[in-house]
């Protein structure tokens, strides 16, 4: 069984810098459709003690975010923590990720305004570190 997994977009990449003990499947600019295609290729028996996912930030209005986020979640065996997309920049995608997370009974991490960089999407270095620490502490 894999101890921990970090999955998603550039926000996941930033969190991964502070969680080197986790396996990382994250890429800047990736959207939920692209990530679902990657995850759907995994064997179904990939068990993970805990996964943190950041996805939806690079989704656009015509992309079926809810469907692809649900496909990603379906393939993960074990508890999941979601980092929600920015409320300011991606409110629709944030809501859809939150719906999927609640359906599965997953944990949600909401990024605080003080943790956001000037672009209001990505986090500051301190923000990434705080999110990583929150994730690691909840796994204990």
N, C-alpha and C positions, 0 to 999 in steps of 0.2 A: 504494500500500500504506500502510495506517495504521501508524504507528510503535509505538504502544502503546495498550492498552485496559484499562480497569478496569471490572470487571463484578461486580454482586452486591448485597449487603445493606449495612447501616449500617457494618459493618467496612470494606467497600470504600469507602464514602463517606469514612470517616476517613483511609484510606490515600491517597485521591485528593487530599486537602488538601496532601499533600507531593509530589504528582506532577502538577503542572499541565500538563505537556507531553503527558499522556495524554488520550485521549477517555474520557469517563466515562459509563457506563450503570449506575448504582447508585442504590439507593433504600432507605432505612431501612424495616424491617419486611417486606421482600419475601421470599417463600419460593421454593424451587426450581421448583415448578409455575408460579408467576407469571413467574419469570425465563425459564423454558423457553418459555413462550408468546410472550414478547417476542422472544427470540433466534430462535425458529422463524420469525418473520416477516421476518427479515433475508435479503437475497440470499445465495445460497450462495457467491458469489465474494468475500465480504468477507474479504480477506486482512489479517492483522495480524502485524507483526513479533514482538510478544510481548504476551500477555494475562495479567493477574492476576485471579483470581476468588475471592471469598468468598461462599459460599452454603451453606445447610443450617442455619444458626443459628435461623432462624424456622420450620423445618419441624417438624411434629408427627408423632406415632407412626404414624398411618394414611396419611400421605402417602408415596408411593413415591419417596423421595429418590434412590435409586440410578438409577432410570429417568430422572427429570427432570435430574439432574446429567449423566448420559450424553448426553441430548438436547442439553443446553447445549454440552457438549464437542464433540459431533459437528459442530456448526455453526461452530466456531472453526477457522480455517485458520492454523496457526502454533503455536509453542511456548506452553505454558500453565503458569503457576505458581498453585498453589492455597494459600489460607490455610485451614487446617482449623478447623472449629468447636471450641468449647471442650470439652475432655475431661471436665471436671467437669459441665457443664450439658447437653451434647448428645453423649454418647459414641456412641450408635447412628448419628447423622447423620455424625459425624466419621469413623467406620469406613467408612460407605458412600461418602463423598466420597473417602476415601483409596483405596478399592478402584478407583473410577473413574480417579483420577489415576494409579495404578500401571498399570492396564490400558493407558492411553494413553502411558505413559512420561513423564509430566509431573513437574515439580518440585513439591515440597511445602514450604511454610513452616509450621513448628510454632510457635505463639505460646508464648513462655516465661511461666511464672507471674508473673514480675516485670513483664511488659508488660501484664498484665490490670488493669482497673479493679476497683473494689469489687464490681460485679455479677458478676464472673468470666466475663463474656461479651465485653464490649467492651474495648478497649484504652485505656491512658492516652495522653495526647498524645505522650509520649516513645515509647510502644509503637508507635503508628501511624507515627511518623517512622522508627523503626528498621526496621519492616517495609517501608516504602517504600524506604528506602536499600538494604535487602537485595535487593529486587526490581530496583531500578535497577542495582545492582552486578552482579547475575547476568546482566543483559542485555548487559553489556560484553564 
